[in-house]
Amino acid sequence: MSDRASDATPIIIDVPVNVGDADVRRALLERVRTLVARPPTHILLNVEALKAADTEQLGAIIQAYIIVTKNGGAVGLVNVTPRLRRLLTITKVDKIIGAVTPDG
């Protein structure tokens, strides 16, 4: 898991494919908590590794969203795979967490 920023904002966090695993999820959420300790925080979750997205992975994304927004930050998703986009739409999470498209 890594995060990148070309300047102070936004911060891009690469979400690992195995984020459904409890230890990996815990590490991701701890990283998010560390980042929101220095608000304001705008985090983009790079979810391109989630090619076979499932509800465990979606749960980790939602947990990260809750942590950030409760601390006054904002969250977006980048590189959303077709399967994850479908899962976001079916669950209506796409109405809450926005996806950043390459064309803006």
URSUL-V863126 format. One record per pair of residues at least 12 apart in sequence whose C-alpha atoms are under 10 Angstrom apart, sorted by the first residue. I is the first residue (numbers start at 0). J is the second residue. Records with the same first field share a line. If there is no record, write none. Layout:
I->J, J
//
This chain:
0->12, 13, 14, 15, 16, 18, 23, 26, 27, 30
1->13, 14, 15, 27, 30, 45
2->14, 30, 31, 42, 43, 44, 45
3->42, 43
4->42, 43
7->39, 40, 41
8->39, 40, 41, 42, 43
9->39, 40, 41, 42, 43, 73, 74, 75
10->34, 40, 41, 42, 43, 44, 74
11->41, 42, 43, 44, 45, 74, 75, 76, 77
12->27, 30, 31, 42, 43, 44, 45, 46, 76, 77
13->27, 43, 44, 45, 46, 47, 48, 77
14->27, 43, 44, 45, 46, 47, 48, 49, 56, 59, 60
15->27, 45, 46, 47, 48, 49, 56
16->46, 47, 48, 49, 50, 51, 52, 56
17->48, 49, 52, 55, 56
18->48, 49, 55, 56, 57, 58, 59, 60
19->52, 53, 54, 55, 56, 57, 58, 59, 60
20->55, 56, 59
21->55, 59
23->59
24->55, 56, 58, 59, 60, 62, 63
25->59
27->59, 60, 62, 63
28->59, 60, 62, 63, 64, 66, 67
29->63, 66
30->63
31->62, 63, 64, 66, 67
32->63, 66, 67, 70
34->67, 72
35->66, 67, 68, 69, 70, 71, 72, 73
36->67, 70
37->70, 72
38->67, 70, 71, 72
39->67, 70, 71, 72, 73
40->67, 68, 70, 71, 72, 73, 74
41->67, 68, 71, 72, 73, 74, 75
42->63, 64, 67, 72, 73, 74, 75, 76
43->73, 74, 75, 76, 77, 78, 97, 98, 99
44->60, 63, 64, 74, 75, 76, 77, 78, 79, 98, 99
45->75, 76, 77, 78, 79, 98, 99
46->60, 76, 77, 78, 79, 80, 83
47->76, 77, 78, 79, 80, 81, 83
48->78, 79, 80
49->78, 79, 80, 81, 82, 83
50->79, 80, 81, 82, 83
51->80, 81, 82, 83
52->79, 80, 81, 82, 83, 84, 85, 86, 87
53->82, 83, 86
54->83, 86, 87, 90
56->83
57->83, 86, 87, 90, 92
60->74, 75, 76, 92, 96
61->74, 92, 95, 96
64->95, 96
73->96, 97
74->95, 96, 97, 98
75->95, 96, 97, 98, 99
76->93, 96, 97, 98, 99, 100
77->97, 98, 99, 100, 101
78->98, 99, 100, 101
79->98, 99, 100
84->98
//
